[in-house]
């Protein structure tokens, strides 16, 4: 083989290596740890949830996971809670991709192992897509206090762990405790960096794509001219249930406010829908109700923001939607009692409300008129009438059919016949 052929062969290998699918993830995980993977390659068909499979040895296993595309790469995270130790694999199936200019449809498989050791803590979610402020939830998996170091040092001077501008923070968690970490964005730019979390043997690099639109705490909300009735909204919602929640936007100014835009953060918009994305006017010293509709087939927790923008100024309402399979686990669905929401508790078993119900901390709240369900005897009356009609028809049929066919006996004719 001459030198030109060798160089050509090497070039093909290099090209093939550049365009081959690459999965970046740990080779070993601990019990309860959050698996985070980056998938790169020249994909002809996009990767979706239906293409992701997990196996233990050669047996398929079920894991809760999410996948998204950020830029040219895909990011995936999965929870390894309650899975036995052993050898596992992540398999990407039924896709097409280019390898060295040649189309390939082979399964992409990445092996990893799960040890018997317990992770220090878990994190949810495993990646961030946000248009402004965002949050992460971490859980202590140990049986003692831990102190998790959190850092946004990889980000430029625009993303902070606190509202006062700290880039680093330490979060203390007792045994088994869950805690939410809020992050704040102060500038308008699109960035993709890692949020760093670590404690002893556990370290996470959470990829975060943030396209900030300015500080969500603007002078608009500070002046109190336009604001929500609550600073945050925590909802507990049954799975596979179309749930609606009303939030109220108050205009505390004497004059009307016009052209108010509404939007949801990306992480919330997948599971929630706004009744409208624009409010034309809110009269002075009045309020406007905004309907949020939620739905999820899976048990999970989604955190995001409802943004309000007017005259290029923005502020937000933090919304946490916790979807639970057992509706009896739903304890509270609003940060306010029914009285604070301006309504009365409406027992849906015996009463009906003339407007949509709001879930308050003390029950289903009716801000309109809650009245007794009127029971009607119409059905019973109709049934009795039908029964009477049937009886009358039967009696009429009896007399018409049989009474006419039976003639009276003429005794004289009988006597004559005997003679």
CORMO-V294618 format. One line per field, one symbol per residue. psi: psi as a letter, one per 40 degrees, with the letter a starting at -180 (. if undefined). A space follows every 50 residues. Layout:
psi: ???
This chain:
psi: hiddddddddddddddddeihhhhiidiiiheihhhihhiighdhihide ehiiihbehhihihiiiihhbeiihiiihfhehiiahiihhhifihihhf ehhifihhhhiiihieihidiiihieihhieaiiiihihheifihihhhh ifddiagehieieeeheiihhhhiheiihhhhihheihihihahhhhihb ehhihhhhhhgifihegiedddeedhiieidihhhhhiifhhhihhihhh heidiihighiiiiidddddeihidiehhdihihfaihihhhhihheihi hhhaihihhhfeiiiihhhhhhhidheeehdieieiidddefaihhhede iiieihiihideahhhebhhiihhiieddddddddddddddddddddddd ddddehiihhdddddddd.
